[in-house]
């Protein structure tokens, strides 16, 4: 046993905390996802060498970044219809991964792409937001700011952003849970998280584009998103 090592003692403490909290979680996709993450951590723990140092031959940061590929898929039909183009975008203030409050009105004067997604660490969410990170130059060329929103905590956002290399804001719609997603008509009450949804908000704070993926595991067409941003730049009126 490695209980004399400080980091090992901390792992045991966290394991005891998880064991105490797990029975209090309601049954559902979120509990399942947390249990999967717990199982992943246990597997990583088993890969520690007898001397207490991680086996770098077995575990790398890239390995951790790719763990989402073995997570269970997120499935389900869309349950909500988004707010229509032409609607003033509801303002909000939510904390980012550092705990700093970020408001929609902070970005007035430039287009904003609001990305509502179900959960950090899930396979499709990892693919989708990594795609938007890779395409940051394209969004910047169109003057647009990407903002991710989910019901995860700021701590989950911070860890996920670090592993995935995400640099745009991830905001926590954690408490009251899903309040902003509800304002935008994309909250899935039965699941406890949002639809996979996109909004483009213009410089004056008006919704110009709205999309909800027909299935949770469908990543929206990025070229359709670009077309909507290009139309906004060209001054094409929002579709009703």
C-alpha positions as CSV (number, residue, x, y, z in Angstrom):
1,X,0.0,0.0,0.0
2,X,1.1,3.6,-0.7
3,X,-0.8,5.4,2.0
4,X,2.3,7.2,3.2
5,X,2.4,9.3,-0.1
6,X,0.6,12.6,0.2
7,X,-1.1,12.3,-3.2
8,X,-2.1,8.7,-2.4
9,X,-3.7,9.8,0.9
10,X,-5.6,12.4,-1.0
11,X,-6.9,9.8,-3.5
12,X,-8.2,7.7,-0.6
13,X,-9.9,10.8,0.9
14,X,-11.6,11.5,-2.4
15,X,-12.7,7.9,-2.7
16,X,-14.3,8.0,0.7
17,X,-16.1,11.2,-0.2
18,X,-17.4,9.6,-3.4
19,X,-18.6,6.6,-1.6
20,X,-20.5,8.8,0.8
21,X,-22.1,10.9,-1.9
22,X,-22.9,8.3,-4.5
23,X,-26.0,6.9,-2.8
24,X,-27.5,10.4,-2.6
25,X,-27.4,10.9,-6.3
26,X,-30.7,10.3,-8.2
27,X,-30.8,7.6,-10.7
28,X,-30.4,8.8,-14.3
29,X,-27.8,9.7,-17.0
30,X,-25.8,12.0,-14.8
31,X,-25.3,9.4,-12.1
32,X,-24.3,6.9,-14.8
33,X,-21.8,9.4,-16.3
34,X,-20.3,10.2,-12.9
35,X,-20.0,6.4,-12.2
36,X,-18.3,5.9,-15.5
37,X,-15.8,8.7,-14.6
38,X,-15.3,7.1,-11.2
39,X,-14.5,3.8,-13.0
40,X,-12.1,5.5,-15.3
41,X,-10.2,7.0,-12.3
42,X,-10.1,3.6,-10.7
43,X,-8.5,2.1,-13.8
44,X,-5.9,4.9,-13.8
45,X,-5.2,4.2,-10.1
46,X,-4.6,0.5,-10.9
47,X,-1.9,1.6,-13.4
48,X,0.2,3.2,-10.7
49,X,3.5,1.5,-10.2
50,X,4.3,-0.3,-7.0
51,X,6.7,2.5,-6.1
52,X,3.8,5.0,-6.3
53,X,4.8,6.9,-9.5
54,X,2.5,6.8,-12.5
55,X,3.7,4.5,-15.3
56,X,4.3,7.0,-18.1
57,X,4.7,4.0,-20.4
58,X,1.1,3.1,-19.7
59,X,-0.5,6.5,-19.1
60,X,0.0,9.9,-20.9
61,X,-2.0,13.1,-21.1
62,X,-3.1,12.0,-24.5
63,X,-4.4,8.8,-23.0
64,X,-6.5,10.8,-20.6
65,X,-7.7,13.2,-23.3
66,X,-8.9,10.1,-25.3
67,X,-10.8,8.4,-22.5
68,X,-14.0,9.9,-23.8
69,X,-13.8,7.5,-26.7
70,X,-14.6,4.6,-24.4
71,X,-17.4,6.4,-22.5
72,X,-21.0,5.3,-23.2
73,X,-22.7,7.2,-26.1
74,X,-25.3,9.9,-25.4
75,X,-28.5,9.1,-27.3
76,X,-32.0,10.5,-27.6
77,X,-34.4,12.4,-29.8
78,X,-34.7,16.2,-29.5
79,X,-37.4,17.3,-27.1
80,X,-37.5,21.0,-27.6
81,X,-37.9,23.7,-30.2
82,X,-35.5,26.6,-29.8
83,X,-36.3,30.3,-29.6
84,X,-36.9,31.6,-33.2
85,X,-34.6,34.0,-35.1
86,X,-35.6,37.6,-34.5
87,X,-36.2,37.0,-30.7
88,X,-34.1,39.2,-28.4
89,X,-31.6,36.9,-26.8
90,X,-32.2,36.4,-23.0
91,X,-29.3,37.9,-21.1
92,X,-27.5,35.9,-18.5
93,X,-24.5,35.8,-16.2
94,X,-22.8,32.5,-15.5
95,X,-19.4,31.6,-14.0
96,X,-16.6,30.4,-16.2
97,X,-14.1,27.7,-15.2
98,X,-12.2,30.2,-13.1
99,X,-15.4,31.3,-11.2
100,X,-15.5,34.7,-13.0
101,X,-19.0,35.8,-14.0
102,X,-19.5,36.2,-17.7
103,X,-22.5,37.9,-19.1
104,X,-23.9,37.8,-22.6
105,X,-24.0,41.6,-22.6
106,X,-20.2,41.6,-22.2
107,X,-20.0,40.7,-25.9
108,X,-22.4,43.3,-27.3
109,X,-21.0,44.6,-30.5
110,X,-19.9,41.3,-31.9
111,X,-21.6,38.1,-33.0
112,X,-21.8,35.4,-30.4
113,X,-22.2,31.6,-31.0
114,X,-23.8,30.1,-28.0
115,X,-23.1,26.3,-27.8
116,X,-25.5,24.5,-25.5
117,X,-24.2,20.9,-25.0
118,X,-25.3,18.1,-22.6
119,X,-22.2,17.2,-20.6
120,X,-18.5,17.5,-20.3
121,X,-16.5,14.3,-21.0
122,X,-19.1,12.7,-23.1
123,X,-18.0,11.4,-26.6
124,X,-20.0,13.7,-28.9
125,X,-19.5,16.8,-26.7
126,X,-15.7,16.2,-26.8
127,X,-15.7,15.9,-30.6
128,X,-18.0,18.9,-31.1
129,X,-16.1,21.4,-28.9
130,X,-12.7,20.1,-30.0
131,X,-13.9,20.9,-33.6
132,X,-14.8,24.4,-32.6
133,X,-11.4,24.9,-30.9
134,X,-9.7,23.7,-34.1
135,X,-11.8,26.2,-36.1
136,X,-11.1,29.2,-33.8
137,X,-9.4,31.1,-36.7
138,X,-12.5,30.7,-38.8
139,X,-14.7,32.1,-36.1
140,X,-12.3,34.9,-35.5
141,X,-12.2,35.7,-39.2
142,X,-16.0,36.2,-38.9
143,X,-15.6,38.3,-35.7
144,X,-17.6,35.7,-33.7
145,X,-17.1,34.7,-30.1
146,X,-17.8,31.0,-29.2
147,X,-19.2,30.3,-25.7
148,X,-20.0,26.9,-24.4
149,X,-22.7,26.3,-21.8
150,X,-23.7,23.1,-19.9
151,X,-25.0,22.1,-16.5
152,X,-21.5,20.9,-15.4
153,X,-19.7,22.5,-12.5
154,X,-16.9,25.0,-12.9
155,X,-14.5,22.3,-11.7
156,X,-15.6,19.9,-14.4
157,X,-15.2,22.6,-17.0
158,X,-11.7,23.5,-15.8
159,X,-10.5,20.0,-15.9
160,X,-12.2,19.2,-19.3
161,X,-10.9,22.4,-20.9
162,X,-7.4,21.6,-19.8
163,X,-7.4,18.1,-21.1
164,X,-9.2,19.0,-24.4
165,X,-7.2,22.2,-24.9
166,X,-10.3,24.4,-25.1
167,X,-9.6,28.1,-24.8
168,X,-13.0,29.7,-25.4
169,X,-15.3,30.3,-22.3
170,X,-17.2,27.3,-20.8
171,X,-19.9,28.6,-18.6
172,X,-21.6,26.6,-15.8
173,X,-25.4,26.5,-15.9
174,X,-25.2,24.6,-12.6
175,X,-27.2,26.5,-10.0
176,X,-30.1,27.0,-10.4
177,X,-29.6,24.0,-12.6
178,X,-30.3,24.6,-16.3
179,X,-31.8,28.0,-15.7
180,X,-30.2,29.6,-18.8
181,X,-31.0,26.5,-20.9
182,X,-34.6,26.9,-19.9
183,X,-34.6,30.5,-21.0
184,X,-33.4,29.4,-24.4
185,X,-36.0,26.6,-24.5
186,X,-33.3,23.8,-24.8
187,X,-33.4,22.2,-21.3
188,X,-34.3,18.4,-21.2
189,X,-36.1,18.2,-17.8
190,X,-36.2,14.4,-17.7
191,X,-32.4,14.1,-18.4
192,X,-31.2,17.1,-16.3
193,X,-29.2,18.6,-19.1
194,X,-29.6,20.6,-22.3
195,X,-30.2,19.7,-25.9
196,X,-27.3,20.0,-28.3
197,X,-28.2,23.4,-29.5
198,X,-26.6,26.4,-31.3
199,X,-27.6,30.1,-31.3
200,X,-26.0,32.9,-33.2
201,X,-26.7,36.3,-31.6
202,X,-26.0,39.5,-33.5
203,X,-24.2,42.6,-32.4
204,X,-27.4,44.1,-31.0
205,X,-28.3,41.0,-28.9
206,X,-30.9,39.5,-31.3
207,X,-31.0,35.8,-32.2
208,X,-30.2,35.4,-35.9
209,X,-29.9,31.6,-36.1
210,X,-31.2,28.7,-33.9
211,X,-30.6,25.0,-34.2
212,X,-31.3,21.9,-32.1
213,X,-29.8,18.7,-33.2
214,X,-32.5,16.1,-34.0
215,X,-30.5,13.5,-32.0
216,X,-28.2,14.1,-29.0
217,X,-25.3,12.4,-30.7
218,X,-25.5,14.5,-33.9
219,X,-22.8,17.2,-34.2
220,X,-24.4,20.3,-36.0
221,X,-23.0,21.0,-39.5
222,X,-20.2,23.5,-39.1
223,X,-20.6,24.7,-42.6
224,X,-24.2,25.6,-42.0
225,X,-23.0,27.6,-39.0
226,X,-20.4,29.4,-41.1
227,X,-23.1,30.2,-43.7
228,X,-25.3,31.7,-41.0
229,X,-22.3,33.8,-39.8
230,X,-21.5,34.9,-43.3
231,X,-25.1,36.0,-43.9
232,X,-24.9,38.0,-40.7
233,X,-21.8,39.7,-41.9
234,X,-23.4,40.4,-45.3
235,X,-26.5,41.9,-43.6
236,X,-28.9,39.2,-44.8
237,X,-32.1,39.4,-42.6
238,X,-32.7,36.7,-40.1
239,X,-35.0,33.9,-41.3
240,X,-38.4,33.9,-39.5
